[in-house]
Amino acid sequence: MVADVIATQEAHKIMNDVREYNKLLLENAKIQGLSKLRLFLDTTRTNKLIGFRLIENIPHKTHCKVMSGQIKVFSELEQSIREESSDKYYAYLLQVIDNPDTERITYIIDSAYDY
């Protein structure tokens, strides 16, 4: 019984260390630009491990609506992405926070990239 508790505590410590290391790697990838960020996200389990995901092909008009506060919820963002087109697009790195207590998902724009 005691061994199970100690093993669980050690496993949690290791997972926290892995999460922190993954966050550090994510910060490094963000600094290197969108292509390095894509590669990092494609080759790691960042979405499941620390809750980040990349949304791409955001039209310029939609980006302006988000930045001006006209779009405030994720469903509006998704709808606008489907309806708009542009000659300039953006990508958002989103932090996804799933709160089981409230059964709500919160999306926070961590970074924006134009391409």
C-alpha positions in Angstrom: 0.0 0.0 0.0 2.7 2.5 1.0 4.7 1.5 -2.1 1.7 2.2 -4.3 1.4 5.7 -2.8 5.1 6.4 -3.3 5.0 5.1 -6.8 2.0 7.3 -7.7 3.7 10.3 -6.2 6.9 9.6 -8.2 4.9 9.1 -11.4 3.1 12.5 -10.9 6.5 14.2 -10.3 7.8 12.6 -13.6 4.7 13.7 -15.5 5.0 17.3 -14.2 8.7 17.3 -15.2 7.7 16.1 -18.7 5.0 18.7 -19.0 7.4 21.5 -17.9 10.1 20.3 -20.4 7.5 20.1 -23.2 6.4 23.7 -22.4 10.0 24.8 -22.6 10.4 23.0 -26.0 7.1 24.7 -27.2 8.4 28.1 -26.2 11.6 27.4 -28.2 9.6 26.3 -31.2 7.4 29.4 -31.1 10.5 31.6 -31.3 11.8 29.8 -34.3 8.6 30.5 -36.4 5.6 28.8 -37.7 7.3 26.0 -39.7 9.3 24.9 -36.6 6.1 25.2 -34.5 4.2 23.0 -36.9 7.0 20.4 -36.8 7.1 20.4 -33.1 3.3 20.0 -32.7 3.2 17.3 -35.4 6.0 15.2 -33.7 4.9 15.5 -30.1 1.8 14.9 -28.0 1.6 18.5 -27.0 -2.2 18.8 -27.4 -2.8 16.0 -24.9 0.1 16.6 -22.7 0.0 20.4 -22.1 -3.1 21.5 -24.0 -1.9 23.5 -27.0 -3.1 23.2 -30.6 -2.6 25.1 -33.9 -5.5 26.5 -35.9 -4.5 27.5 -39.4 -6.0 29.1 -42.5 -7.6 32.0 -40.6 -8.5 34.6 -43.2 -7.3 38.2 -42.7 -10.9 39.5 -42.2 -11.6 36.9 -39.5 -8.3 37.7 -37.8 -9.3 41.4 -37.7 -12.6 40.4 -36.2 -10.9 38.4 -33.5 -8.4 41.2 -32.7 -11.2 43.8 -32.5 -13.3 41.7 -30.2 -16.1 41.1 -32.7 -15.4 37.3 -32.5 -15.3 36.2 -28.9 -16.1 32.5 -28.8 -14.5 29.5 -30.6 -17.6 28.5 -32.5 -17.8 32.0 -34.1 -14.1 31.7 -35.1 -14.7 28.3 -36.7 -17.8 29.6 -38.6 -16.0 32.7 -39.8 -13.0 30.5 -41.0 -15.5 28.4 -43.1 -17.2 31.5 -44.6 -14.3 33.8 -45.3 -11.5 33.6 -47.8 -8.5 35.8 -48.2 -5.1 36.4 -49.9 -3.5 36.6 -46.4 -3.9 34.0 -43.7 -3.1 33.6 -40.1 -2.4 30.7 -37.7 -3.2 30.8 -33.9 -1.5 28.7 -31.3 -4.3 28.0 -28.9 -4.1 26.9 -25.3 -7.0 24.6 -24.6 -8.1 24.5 -21.0 -10.6 21.7 -20.2 -12.3 22.3 -16.9 -14.1 19.2 -15.7 -15.7 21.0 -12.8 -17.6 23.4 -15.0 -17.6 21.1 -18.1 -16.4 24.0 -20.2 -13.5 24.3 -22.6 -11.6 27.7 -22.7 -9.5 28.7 -25.7 -6.8 31.2 -25.2 -4.8 32.6 -28.2 -1.2 32.2 -27.1 0.4 33.3 -30.4 -0.6 34.5 -33.8 1.4 34.0 -37.0 0.8 35.5 -40.5 1.7 33.7 -43.7 
